[in-house]
Amino acid sequence: MTTELTRKTATELVDLLAARETTSVEVTGAHLDRIAAVDGDAETGVHAFLHVDAEGALATAREADERRSAGTPLSALDGIPIAVKDVLATEGLPTTCGSRILEGWVPPYDATVVRRLKDGGLPILGKTNMDEFAMGSSTEHSAYGPTRNPWDRTRIPGGSGGGSAAAVAAFEAPLAVGTDTGGSIRQPGAVTGTVGMKPTYGGVSRYGLVALANSLDQAGPVTRTVMDAALLHELIGGHDPKDSTSVDQPLPALVEAAGQGASGDLTGVRIGVVSELSGDGWQPGVMNRFQESVDLLVKAGAEVVEVSCPTFVHALATYYLILPAEASSNLAKFDAMRYGLRVVPEEGASAEQVMKATRDAGFGDEVKRRIILGTYALSSGYYDAYYGQAQKVRTLVSRDFSAAFEKVDVLVSPTAPTTAFELGAKLDDPLAMYLNDLATIPANLAGVPGISVPSGLADEDGLPVGVQILAPALADDRCYRVGAALETLLTDQWGGPLLAKAPALAPTTEGATR
Amino acid sequence: MTDTLVAFDEVVERFDPALGLEVHVELNTNTKMFCGCPTEFGAPPNTQVCPTCLGLPGAMPVVNRKAVESAIRIGLALNCEIAEWCRFARKNYFYPDMPKNFQTSQYDEPICFDGWMDVEVEGETFRVGIERAHMEEDTGKSTHVGGATGRIHGADHSLVDYNRAGIPLIEIVTRPITGAGAKAPEVARAYVAQLRDLIVALGVSDARMEQGSIRADVNLSLAPRGSDVLGTRTETKNVNSLRSVERAVRYEMSRHAAVLESGSKVLQETRHWHEDTGMTTSGREKSDAEDYRYFPEPDLVPVAPSREWVDELRGTLPENPTQRRARLQQEWGFSDLEMRDTVGAGALDLVAQTVVAGASPQAARKWWLGELARRANDTDTAIDALGVTPTDVAAVQELVDAGTINDKLARKVFEGLYAGEGTPAEIVEKRGLAVVSDDGALSAAVDSAIAANPDVADKIRDGKVAAAGALIGAVMKEMRGQADAGRVRELILEKLGQ
């Protein structure tokens, strides 16, 4: 029974809870058992979690069951367990951002997203692994060791939110929260065969999200189905007075849009295939699956055209100026003065020496690389040529989107150029690593929403491939409608969810307990 | 180490000073610039803090609308343009009392710009150009423990209080002030003094220099007389009294002159002002190496005050303090000295309110600068915190004018007011302070005074009326001062046949 519970989608679990066929304690316990069985450590297991809060999750589950009995659930997802990326502040639970420099830090406050989960009655299973401060596309830059892809544990689960995606793909959690600065929700979704949604910039509060690049960061749902993502998005989204950049207007009807799309009918929907986001250098298996998805969209009644967004070819370079600039400033606060790691190089060291030694010991190479890049890009004399210029190109990228959305309702592309690569394959080649986010970055630069939906397995390696659906800002509902339609059509074709094809994970530890 | 100085008279003979003032005004908003923490002065360390002002990972700022309002009102009072659209920027540098290691400030888009203020020194008016007034947050406050000097060098540890971190500040920056010559020190002082008065009139700050709610940085450079090129400047930090502003300018002028005359170059640097010695010492050298890497704060949206709001705020501006003072002096007929004393005692508004309450300007001035100023001084209390209101003072004067009490009794009424015994009329009643004009009691007192002083009585009978003073004194003593001295005199002369 408990194994079956971990295979259910959140939507199915909600129905079971409503019908009193299970309890939140059972559901939560089943997922904790699964975590204990397969998560293991960075050497052997999936290693999706950096911290598991079994006690807290079960306590919340018991309360959720009482509410269900009393007929007073707090939200549609009351009692459904969830995993949270370790970049979101959780009161009373460690929050490391995958970095040594925050080892042992326990925030005294909740991020708004976390607050909303708690207010909605969701048991928080734990905190998921990530590239240090969300810098990476493979989760190999975590200071606590990599997460492994449940499809093949020698491969990367994507990044930076590899932990959240792997947790959901490995049935360790039905739902997770991720964050996406240049693709960190969508790209892990693609390579693990899960659904990842990056909402419109400002659609979900950033308060309590430890900033990588404030103007690009956005939290969003990581799930196994489009409908689950819509349910979670409606819970965590919406205006927050604590985040000045949050959008002060109601969310579109996302669950309704996902429901509408699930019929598989897209008559009258205009879809643009972005010509710059595919082609030479893209893995053939990725392109094949993408083409099949496009064909299915046509079959569903959509009008598909090719659209050019010429400035997208500059998006990656632009991103790697804006992101490091903002990050270099954001990360300055980690100085050992108030919290986190403190390295005292010698007796009687000055505050400045302690700051230097701590930052040297506490930050990994990728973080240091980007701090240096960003510091340089903002320096007097270089600002206009780098940061200033990047902001101008960013405006051009937004204009390309605007022009495209005058012709079509949504844009589509493969989510990532390749399937999951081997652990270590690109660790020494930062530029190759950065290319993973080629297709996902433009949405962050322009602040538009995007969802990645599984589109099948690549012929060469049998690994998952994702298709990305981009919509205009504030029109997140279009991502859900088209995403759900594609999901329905593909699932029918496969005869079940893609993850059913994933290999079973052998338990990593004997006599796992919780 | 003592600097070589050139006598001030010689400095101004050979050099033209250029002044620049950067004044930080701590606003008196109830909450901080970017969070809801209280701003009360003097709370126990680190009790007025939250994730945002502590810069905890993930926390975000939200702009305090009241602080923006205060900034705009200050800008309008300084004849500035108000930006239609402006942003906050991050000023990046590492310092332990700065929680985020960047200060959220404004850079090339200040909310107020291009204004001016006329400053008067000894009848001469200098127009000070205001380059900008921008919003920013204060830092925490470091206390260095264990060293002899209280400075970081030699200390064995430092304590940081973040209560001050995030308090809203407005930084007001002048354009270079040239042409003041020998009056430069006075102009600097008068500018800060007038600015402080303006801030007080606007009600946007406690404006207490001694508590650091107004802090002045003084920039100074010298150029050879007649040269139109500005010299190298120094920036003297945290000059925290009006007198010190004047002294610091004077000192730096003499020091710069000595450096230049010796053929050396003035170092562009920060200087520290020492109130006790009246000297400045070198701080850190300001060079091109200092790069704050400003960029727009991505966690905040632009501030775009509507023109309607700006106009509405324009309507709330008080009368310009300098103009108001001139108007009141004329209306009241005060001499320059009387006016200066009134302002100096911090009693201008009190006198004005007392006049409004019905007292004559001279009577109002007499009480506030006499009895009440003395009381304030003796008890080390602010003059507006004595428990005596302008209405009370006007009521006391009314009782004097009506002959109910005399000035001596009025002082007893004030004692009653200090003790919170009620209104002046009630105090007169309760303490039985009214002047005695009952001839029965007076007559008896006069009779006994005559009987006790036969020699004096004889002199008066002989026509030496001036001697009556001695008898009046005796009667007043007998009556404990509660008699109308004029009536006593009449009775004495009457009884002695004069």
Interface residues (C-beta under 8 A of the other chain):
Chain A: L88 A89 T95 C97 L102 W105 P107 P108 Y109 A111 R206 Y207 G208 L209 V210 A211 A213 N214 S215 P241 K242 D243 S244 T245 A325 E326 S328 S329 A332 K333 F334 D335 M337 R338 Y339 A351 E352 M355 T375 L378 S379 S380 Y383 Y387
Chain B: P51 L54 G55 L56 P57 G58 A59 M60 P61 V62 V63 R90 N92 F94 P96 P99 K100 N101 F102 S158 V160 D291 R293 Y294 F295 P298 D299 L300 V301
